[in-house]
Amino acid sequence: MKQMEYFSDKEQGMPPRTLTEINVAIWNGIVLIINEFIANASLAASFPERCYDSGEICGCDEAALGDGIKSIIPNLGMGLNRLTEPIVSPFGIDIKAQDINTYAVLDLVEYIHHNIKDVRQIGNYHTYFKHYHYCIDDRGANRKAFQEKINELFERNGLNYTLTDAGQIERVVPLPLNLIIHRVVNTKDSELNRLVSDATGKIRLPKLEDRKLALDKLWDAFERSKTYFLEDGQVDKRKSVDRVLNKLSGNDTNFRQLLNDECLALTKIGNDYQIRHYEKGTIAIENSDEIDYLFYRMFSYINLFSNCID
């Protein structure tokens, strides 16, 4: 299903994907989409309501769905009800404002996507109970439709998340960073490759703590790259570093000095900031922009290392 392009999209483009918190309008939009998939029986397979007459599935049991949501996402703190926009009083106080737990709502989106299935009407309309009967005929079409509607809602509101084909919420990574983290690092050191793979997976996740962990993994890969040419039993790390720099620079003296300075700077960042070290006196990383900058800078080195090393 192709997303509709509105007049403002053509004139002004889509809003930047910078919003990280789900507001009332986005929440109400999510509720609207979920209710649409309740109504078309897409959730009936996971939460079946049974016909009192035939015992066949006749729709979604909304009470069971609600119980499932509460049991799996206890910190959501609200049912599938639309919220009222907060009213600002003359005294500057928000009236009827309700906190929305963004991460819990994103968990909800994943939970709903996971439980959606395709259904097919069977038999005739049951006139006495005023419903249809359904059987499960899952081909993924309804999950795809749900994904597209959610992503359209997120994009049009400038929300910095997307629902993937696999049903996972990922952060919309800035384009320059997104272009390089898709590159596969494939050296002879499988542990180094694993650390980089873990880092590029976690940098896409919504939670700030996961993205901080992505930095940890990438800096671990950097430290391991310094010992790439260290043989078993050897302890002279400097010799390995020298061989790495020679390889990466192609023995170009000026570029080698630039790389040496960059490696010293990256090492200092790892020691001074709360990346690999969390002692008192280290500098906390407070926001996603800082993480993106540091990740991009380190990954640029890792990418060069991967391309030039044997």
C-alpha positions, 0 to 999 in steps of 0.5 A: 500500500503506497502512502498517500502524499498530501499537499504539504508533503509536496510543498514542504516535505515531510517533518524531520524525524526528531520527536522521541516522545509519544504525545497524546495525538500519536497515542490516539492515532495508535489506538485508532489503528489498533481498534481498526484491526480489532474490528476486522478480526485480525486479533481474533486468532490470538484472542478469540471470541467464540460463538455461543451457538457454533463455537466458531471464532466470531471476533476478538475478545477485547477483554482477553486482549486487555488482559494480555496487554496488562500481563505483558506490558504492565508499565503501560498504565492505561487501556486502549482508550483515547486520551484528552489533550491537556488543557492549559489553565489560566494559571499555566497548569496542565489539566487532565494531562496524563503521562505516556510511557513511550517505551511501553507504547512502543512495546504495545505496537510490537505486541499487537503486530505479533498477534495480528493474523489474516482471517477469512469469513466462513459461512453465512452471516449469523443473524441471531447474534449479528456476527460473522464466523472466521477461520485463520488464513494467515499470509501476513497481509494484515501484519503488513497493513498494520506496519504501514499504518503505524509507520505512516503515523510515525513519519507524519508526526516526525517520530524517530521510530519505525516498525520493521518487517520483523515487527520490531521497533527501531530508531530512525538512524540519521542517513549518513550513519545509516549508510555506513552501519549497513556495511558488514565488518568481516575480518579474520577475528570473529570476536571483533566482527561479533562486537561490531555486529552487536553495536550496529544492532543496538544503535538502532534500538529505541532506548537510550541505554541500548544505544549507550551499550552500542558505544560500549561494544564499538569501543571494545571492538576498537580496543581489540583491533589494536591487538589484531596482529598480537600472536598467542603468548605475545605481550607487546601490544605496541608492535601490533598497533604499529602493524595496524597503522602501517596497513591502514595508512599504506605506509603513507607517513602523513596519513599514518600520523593522522591515524595515530592521532585519531586513535589516541583521541578515540582512546581518550574519549573511551577513557574520559566518557562513560563508554567503557568506564563509569568511574566517578569523574567520567563524563556522562553521555546525555542524548542521542545526538552525542551518541550518533556523533561518537558512534559515527566517528568510531565506526568510520575508523572501524570501517577503514580497519575492516577494508584495509586489514588482511 
